[in-house]
Amino acid sequence: MKHFAKHKPKFASMALLAAGCFMPVHASADDKDSLETKNALPEVKVTTGRVRPGTLEDVARTGSKTDTPLRDIPASVAVVPATLLREQGVINMNDAMRNVSSVQPLMGGGYGFANNFTSRGLPLSFFRDDMPDGTSPQNGYYRTMYDVERIEVLKGPGSALFGVAGPGGSINMITRQPRSAFAASAGTMLGSFGTRIGYLDATGPIGQSFAGRFITDLEHADGFRGLKRDIFEISPSLMWRLADDKTLLIDFDHREIKIKPDNYGTLFNFNSQLVVPRENRYYSPFNNTSNTINRVTAVHNWAISADLNMRTAFTYDGRSLDLVRNGGGNQANAAGIITGRDARHQTDHQAFATFQNEFIWKTNTGPVKHTFLGGFEYKNTDITTVRADYTLPNAVSLFNPNNLETSLDGITRRPIFDRRISSDQTSFYAQDQLDLSEQFKLRLGIRNDLVQWSDKGFQSGVGFREIVRSRSLTTYSTGGVYQPTKFLAFYAGYSTGAFVNLSTEPTAVAAAPETSNQIEVGAKTTLLDGKADFNVALFQTSRNNYFITLNPGLNNNQTQDGNDRSRGVEVNLAYRPIAGLSILGNGVWMDPETISRANAINNVLGINRSIFGNRPVGVATNMGNLWTTYQIQTGLAQGLTFGFGVTYKGDSFADTLNLLRVPSYVVYDAAISYRIKKLEVAVNVKNLTDKTYYTNPTFAGALPGDSRSAFGSIRFYFN
């Protein structure tokens, strides 16, 4: 398959247009903002502006792929609308995911230039408008919020619906669609760390049968601790009304993302403590990543009848990644010297093609109502990857890291691999949602994936080698809902997951599928005459045969020895006691545990022992987030909004031996904004107390969170 990610399109004129508007972070305004109109062209999602996102009546397709309200789904589904992202001044996925209980950033596979998360202690997969967004969390990309309408997160294995889905759940980025009435938004954000951001979002009719949307953004930041990023994105889309019952959506995304990665952060000393200033830098100054993505999607929706709909979708996603980053590295030894430092140069050319055809049929058998989903999917993955490592000769002091390498010139190159990874997957899936009565609902889902995968090429120490395998994977989900009233739903569900990890991070692809399962019971309710929404879920999840790093000081090579289990309880609250006041909160308490009996090594301390019973890397046992806003409703200050947030995350570990503890933290944020007619201005302040904290562990350290920072934005709306 031809990798059109290698052929960089020319977007100079569009870049000039975006630069001329040098603009804001998020285009959405209120739940019923200026870009939303009642006469929108037909879309897959059928929610209305009268339904608050995430409430019992809301429809989140990620939970069922149908128009089923959240109250009828026997699973946890979180919704983060663009309005909330805008209020909080969210720029990246790490900040956005604070609004979802139990979701935590994970360094491994991201290295500071790509998103990687766990939920309930287990990793999440990404989707964009229901279609797979890459093959695995590792070596992905840095996701921005400019074209996002909302983010939906399904908790637990979703393989019965989505196939290749992480055991912790699925993050579905729902993007903005073309509208049949003209509207536009543009603006800019300026702030700390040399941050300069701009965007433009315009939509409207094109003749009688077409509507288009054009979104573009530019982003530059010098970054805290020099972690620079430059991003240019452009996302045109076209909706064609073929007939009253048929639409065709064509969407194109082009992204150029350049980010300096840091997979050391602040390193631990010999006593396994973080004692040096957060400003210290241990990453090589020449570190860089360049990620170019071209993604084309076509979706045809056909309302065959009032009870039968068909959706046909195709996505081609081509990516080109060139990265230079550190690898290896230990905590400081007794003399305060960091050993085992390494550098890595890797190039990946990836192509993902996915075709889906599915139908939704609503019918009755006697008094029982059915919503039946049936589908077929074919997915092809084709990746070429080349890696070389460099042993860095300098002995770097933990307390005075002033002799870092400035280039790789003169350092011996060690070829690690030159491979081609490919996969063909053919899938059939079905799901039946049964309304047995007004109070009892049942869901049954099953999927079979026939996967053929191969990994061929050169590997250091082995020479040419070839891995070719095939496997039939069957996954399923089942659950029931009991609703004693329309404002209260109790549910229970069980789901399984299985997929083949095709990540380029390990030196070989998975020899066997990674598997997972989840048992969950919970309740969803609306209280106090609709002023409060409260959800609670108890869960047990497990994950088997995943890649894990057992010797982080030895090039961070991974083996498929991972095996975890997690139990806990999640809560989510949305409360609107009076007009203009909103309180959102979430929390999790859980007990994640490693049940693998593999041995791990700490080279500096000379410890070699089993990891059984330890906590998985990077997972806190408890965390929570609270965000509240108040908007003045009358008088001269009408439209003035104040926001305040607090985030808590418990401690976690950077290593499988649980020797390197990353401390817990509490961080406070604040916001103030004012909107009048077609203009909105806002100021967001993050880390109000200038707390030294660490967002997530690396391999022998932890990545410091940003110091106190402020960002001002201005947005213009036209319609």
N, C-alpha and C positions, 0 to 999 in steps of 0.2 A: 504494500500500500504506500502510495506516495505521501511523503510528509510535507504538507504545505506549510507547516510551521517553520520550515527552513527558508521559505520564500517570503521575506518581509514585505508587506504591502507599503505603498507610499501614501501617507496620510498627511502630507505637509499642509495642505490647505485647511483640513479639518483641525489640525493642531493649532494653526493660526487663529481660527475661529474661537477655539476654546481658550487660548491664551488671551485673546482680546476681551473675553468676559471675566477674567481671572477671579474666581467664583466660590460657592459654599459646599459644605460637605454632603448634605442630604436634601433631596428635592421634595420630600413629602412634608405636608403640613399636618392639618388635623385629620381625624379619621375620614372626614368628608372634605378633603382639601380641594384646592383649585385645579388640580390635575385630574380629579375624578369627576365623571359626569354620569348622569342617569342614562344617556343614550350611547353608552359604550357598545362597541361591537361585541358579538358573542365571544365568551372566553370559557376556558375549562372550569375555572373556579366561579362559584355562583354566590358567594357571600355578598351581603349588602352593607351599606354604610350604617344602617341602624343596629347592626349586631357588633358588639364590642369584641375585638380580637381576643381569642382565648377563652371566651365564656361558653356556657353549655350549648348555646344555639349556634356558635361559630362553626364553620366548615373548614377543616384543615385536611386537604387531600392526602397529606403525608401519612395520615393515620389509616386510610382505607382505599385511597385512589378513587373514591366516589364522593358524592355530595352528602355524606352522612354527617350529622352534627356530632360534635365532640362528646356530648352526653351519651351517645349510643356506641361509642368505641371502647372496647375492653382493654385499654392501654392508656399510658400517659402521653399526651401530646402537648408541648409548650409552643406558644405563639409569641413572637416578638415583632410588633408592627414598626413600620418606618417612623411613625410619630414618636415613639419612645426613643428610637435611636437618635432622632434629631434633638429631642429634649436633652439627652445626656451628652450630646456632642460626640457621639461615637464615630471613630475613624476606622477602627479595625475590628476583626472578629473577636479578639480577646476581650475587648470591652463589651461587645454585643452579647457575648455568651454569659456575662455576669447575670443577665436577666433570666437564665435558665438554671433551675436547681440541679446541683451535682455536677455540672459541666465545668471542667478544669483544663487549662492549657497544659500540653505535654510537649517537652522539648524534643525528645527523640523523634527523628524523621522530619522535624521542622527546622531545627537549627537556627531559628530566628528569622528565616526568610519565607517560611510557609506555615500554614495553619495546621494544627494537630491538637485534638481534644479527646478527653475521656468523659464518659458519663457513667455514674455508678461504678467508677473505677475501671471501666472498659472503653476501648477506643470507638470513636464515631466515624461514620463515612459521610461524604458530601454528595449532594445531588443539586442540580439546578433545574427548576421547573420540572421535577419528577424524573429527569434523565440523569444518569450517572455523570459525576463531575470528576473524572480521573479514575484510576484503578485502586488506589489505596491512600491512606493518610500521608504516607512518607513521600518526601520530595514532591509535594504538591505546590501550592502557590499562595501568595498573600492576597486575601480576599478583601475587597473594598465594599462600600455600602451604597454607592451612587445610583445603581440601577435596581436596588432592592425595594420591593413593596412590603415584604414581610419575610420573616424567617420562621420556619416550622421545624420542630425537633421531636421526632418520634423516639421514645425511650425503649431500649432493649432491642434484641435481634429483629431485623425487618426483612430477613432473607425471603420469607414466604411471599412478600410483595415485590421486593427490589432486587433479589438475587445477591449480588456482591454488596453486602451491607454489614457494617461493623457491629460487634456484639453489644456495644454500649448504646447504639441507636443510629439514627440517620438525621443529618442536618440538611434540610431542603431550602435552598435559596429561591424564593418566589420573586420573579422580576416584574418590572412595570411593563404593561402591554400598551400597544397603540390604542388611541381613543378617537371617536368620531367627531369630537368637538375640539377646537383649538385651545391649547393651554401650554404655558411654558414657565420655566423657573430657571433662575441663574443666580450665581452669587460667589462669594469668596470667603475663605477662612485664613486668618493669619494668627500665628502664635509662637509658643516657646519652641526651642530647639530648631529655629530657622524654618518653621513649618509654613508653607504657602500652598494653598489648595484652591482649586476652582472647578466648577462644573456648569454644564448647560444641559437642560432637559426640555425638549419641545415635542409636542404631539399634536395631531390634528388630521382632518380628512384630506384625501388626495383623490379628487373626483368623486364619483358616486359610489364606487365599490371598494375603495381602498382607504386605509388609514395608516399613518406612519408614526414612528417615534424615533427620536434621535437623542442619544445620551452620550456625552463625552466629558472627560475629566482629566485634570492634570494635578499631580501631587508631588511636592518636594519637601524633604525634611533633612536637616543635618543630623538629627537624632540625638537622643540622650546617649552619652558615652561614645559619640561618633558613629552610631549605627545609622548611616545615611540611607535614604530611599528616594527613588525617582520613579514615578508611575505615570504612564499615559494609557488611557483606555477610551475606546469608542464602541458604541453599541447601537447601531441602527436596526430597526425592525419594521416589518410591513405586515399588516393584516388585510387579507383579501376576502371580501364577502362573495364567495362563488355563487351562492344562492341563499334563499332565506334559511335553509337548513344546513348550509355548509360554509365553513371558513377555513382559510389556509393562513397560518402564521409562519413567516420566515424571519429568523433572528440571527444576527451575526455579532460576535464579540471578538474584538481585537484588544489584546493587553500586552503592554511592554512594561515589565516590572524589574527594576534593578535595586537590590538591597544588599547591604553589607551584613553578613551573618556573624553571630558570636555564639559558639557552642561551648565556651568556657564560662562566661559570666564572671562572677567572683569565685575564686577557688578556695577550697577548704585547707586549713593548716594541718600540721601533723597530729594535732589533737582533735581533728574532725570538727573544727569550728570555723565560722565565717567571721573573721576579725579585721580584715583590711577594709579601707574605704571603698564605697560602692563605685567611685569614679575610676578605680584602677582598671586597666585594660590588659588582658592577657591574650586576646585574639591577635592574629597576625594582621598588620595594617593592610596587606595586599588582599585580604579576604574580599570576595565579591560574588554576586550571583546575577545572572541575566536570564530572565524567563520571558519567552515570547509565546503567546497563546492565540490561536485562531480557532474559533468554534462557530460552526454553522448548524442551526436547528430548523427543521421544518415540521410543523404540526398541523395535521388535517383533522378537523372535528366535523362529524356528520350526525345530525339529529335525525335518525331514520324514522322514528316515530316518537310519540310522547313518552314511551317506555323503553325505547331502545336507542342507544347512542354508541357510536364507534369513534375511536381515536387512533390515528396512525401517526407515528412520530419517527423522525430520523435525526441523529446528531453525528457530526464528524468533528472531532476535537484533536487538533494538531498542536504539539508543544515542542519547544526547543529550550533546553536548560543547559546553561554553562555555569559551573560553580567552582570556586576555589574557597575552601574552608579548612579549619583545623580539624584534626582527628586525633584519637589517642589522648594522652595526657592524664597525669595522676594528681592527687592532692599533694601539697608540699610535703617534703620529707623532714626529718628532724633538723636539718640544717636550713630549712626554709626555702629549699630549691624545688622547682617544679620539673619533674622528669617525664619522659615518655611523650613529649610533645611531637606532633606530626602535622603535616599539611596534606591536603587531598585536592586533586583536580579531577572533576568528573563532568562528562557531557552526556546528556540524555536527549534522544529524539523519540518522541512518543506520539502515537496515533491511536485514537479510540473511535471506533465506529459502532453505533448502536441503532438498531431498528426495533421498534415496538408496534404491535397492532393489538388493540384490546377493545372489548365492548362491555357496556354496562346495560343489563337488562333487568327491568323491574316488572315483577309478575306476582301472582298469587296462587297458592295451592290451598283451596278452602279458606280458612280464616288467617292463614299464615302469609305474611308479605315477605317477598324475597327481593333483595338487591344483589344481583349476581354479576360478578366480574370475571371475565375470562380473557386470557392474553397469551401472546407469543412474543418472544424476544430473541434477537440474535445480536451478539456482541463480539467484535473482533478487536484484539489488542496487539499492537506491533511496536516494540521498543528496541532501539539500539542504544547501548550504554558502554562507555569507556571510562575506566578509572585508573589513575596513577597516584601513588603516595610518595611523600618526601619526608625523610626523617630530619627534623629540625635540630641542628647541632647546638644551639645556644642553651646554656643553663640559665633559666630565668628565675630571678628572686621573687618570692611571693610579695615581699614588702617594697621592692623597688624594681618593677618590671620595665626597665628602661633600655634593654638590649634586644628588643623584638626584631625579627627579621623584616626587612623592607622589600624583599623580592625572593623569588625561587632560583635566581641565577646562581649557578655554581653548586647547587644542591642536587645530589643524585636522584634521578627519577626511578621509581620502582613500579613497573606495570603491575596492576592488580587484576584487571579483567578487561576483555573486549568481547562483548556478548550481544546476542540478539534473543530477545524474549518475545514469544508470541503466544496467543491464546485465541481459541474459538469456543464460544459458548452458545448453545442453543437451549432455550428455556420455554416451558409451558407452565402456566399458573392459573389457578382458579380460586375464587373466594365467594362464599355465600353469606350474606347478612340477613338473618331471619328475624322478623318482628313476630314473635309468637303471640304477643298480646301488647297492650299499651304499656305493660309493666316489664315484660320479659323480652330481652333481645339476645340473640346468639350469633356468633361469628365462627366460621370454619374456613380455613385457607390452606392451600397446599401448592407447592412448586417443585418442579424437577428441572435441574440444570445439568446438561451434559457438557462437560468441560474437557477440552483437549488443550494441553499446554506444553511448551518446550522452552528450553534454555540452552543455547548452543554457543560455543566460542571458547576463547582462551581464558584460563584462570591460573593465577600465579600458584606455583607449586604443583600443579596438576597438568598443565598444558591444555591442549584442546580437549574439551569434554562436551558431552551431549546428554541432556536430560529430556526425555519425552514421556509424558504420562497422559492418561485420561481417567476421568472419574464421573460417575453419575451421583449427583447430590440431591437428596430430597429433604426439603424443609417444610415446616407447617406452623400454623398458629391457630389457636382456638381460644374462645373466651365467651363470657356471658355478662349481661348487664341486667340489674334489677332496679326499677325506678318506681318507688312507692308514690312519688309525686313528680310533677314536671320539673321541680327545682332540686331534686335529689336523685343521684344515681350511684348505686354500688356496683362494682365490677370485679371480675377475676379473669386472668388470662395467662396463657402459657404459649411461648413461642420458641422456635429454634432457629439457628443460623449456621451457614456453612459457605465458605468461599475459599478460593485458591489465591494466596497472596503473591502478586507479581511485582512487588516492590523491587527497585534496583538498589536498595540499601544493603541487604545481605549479599554475600558472594555467590549465592545460588538461590533460585526460586524455591518456594515451599515444596517439600517432598510429599506432603499430605495436606489435605484441606484444614483450615482453621475452623473450629466448630464452637458453638455457644448455645446457651439456652437461658430462659428467664421464666420465673414464676412471679406473678404480681397480683396483688389485691388492693383495692382502694375505693375512694369515694370522691365524687364531684358534686358540688352543691352551690346553689345561689341562696344567699341569706339576706335578711333585713330589707325586705321589699325590693330586692334587686340591687341593693347598694354594695353588697359584698359577694365575692366569689372565692370559694375555698376548696382546694383539692388536696388530698392526702393519698400517698401510695406506699405500700410496703412491698419490698422486692427481694428476690434472691437471683443473682445472675452468675453465670460461670463462663469461662473462656479456656479453650484448650488448643494446644499445638501452635502457639504463636511465637514469633521471633522475639528473642530476649538477649540483652547484652550481659554476659556473665563475667567478662574481664575487660572493664572499660579502659584500662591502661594499655591494652594491646589492640590498638587500631579500632576499637569499638566494634569488632566483628560480632555478628549475631548468629544465634542458633535457635532452632525451633523447639526450645525446651520450656516455653512459657505455659503456665497452667494456674489460673486464678479463680477465686470465688468471692463474691461480694454480697452482703446482706445489709439492709437498711430501711430507712423511712424518709420520704421526701414530703415537703409541704409547700404550697403556693397560695398566696393571698393577694387579692385585688380588692381594695376598699375605697369607696367614694362616699364619705359620710355627708358631705354638703356640696353644693354646686361649686365647681372650680378646684376642689381638693381631691387629690388622688394619692393613694398609698399602695405601693406594690412591694411585695416581699416574697422571698423564697429561701428555703433552707434544706439541708440534708444532714442526716446522721447515719453513718454506715460503718461496717466492719469488713473492709477488703482484706483478703488473705491469699498469700501464695501457697498453693498446694503442690507445686512442683518440688521434687526432691533433688534437683540438679545442684551441683556445687558451684559457688562463685568465688572469685579471688580478689583480694585487695593487695596489690603489689607492694605498696608502701608499708602497710602495717603487717604484711606477711600472714594474712588470714585467708584460709581456704576452708569453707564449710558449706553445709546445705542451706538453701534459702527457704526451706519448708517452714511455714508459719509466719514468714515475714510479710510486711506490707508491700504491695506492688510499687514500683518506682513512680514518684510524682503524684501519688494519690493521697489527698487529705481525708481524714475520717469525718470531718464536719466542716461546713462552710455555709455562708448565708449572705444575702444581699437585700438591702432595703432602699427604695427610691420613692421619694414623695415630692409632689409638685402642688403649688397653689397658684391659680390664675385669678386675678382681680376681675370681678364680673361687671362692675358699674363705675361710673364716674370718669374723671379725666384719665385715670390710670388703668382703665379697662383694657385688657389684653396684656398687662404686665404679669409675667409668670416667674415664680421663684422655685428652684429645685434644690433638693439636698439628698445625698446618697451616702450609704455606708456599706462597705464590703468587708466581710470577714472570711479568712481562710485559715484552717488549722495547719499544723505542721505536716511535712511530708519528707520523703527520703530521696536522695539522689542516686542511691545504689541499691542493688538487690539484697545486699547483706544488711541493710538498714543501719549502717555506721555513720552515714553522712546526713545529718538531720537539717532540713530547711525549716527555719522558724515560722510560726504562725504570724499573722498580721491583721491589722484593722486599718483601712484607708477610707478617708472621707473626701467626697466630691461635692461641688456646688454649681449652680447654674442660675442665670437670670436672662430673661428674654422679653422682648416687646414686639408685638405685631400690630400694625395698623394698616388697614386696607391691603395694599399689595407689597408691603415692605415688612421684613422681620429682621431684627438685630438680636444677637445673643452673645453672651460671654460664659464660657465654661471653665471652671477652675478644678483641677484634678490634684489629688494628694494634698489637701489643704494644709495639713500639719507638716509637710515635707518629711514624711516617714521614710526611713530606710527599710525597705521590704523586698522580698524576692518572689517574683511571680511564679516561677517554676524551676525545678532543678535542671541542671545540665548533666554531664557525666561525672565530673569531679568537682562540681560547684553549683552555683545557682545564679539565675539571671536577675539582676537588680531591676525593680520596677522604676518607672520614671520619677524623678524628683518633682517637687511642686511645679505645676505648669498651668498656663492660662492660654485660652484660645478664643479669639473674637471672630464672629461670622456675621455676614450680612447676606440676605436672600431677597430676591425680587420675584414676584409672581405676576404672570400676565395671562389673561383669558378674556 
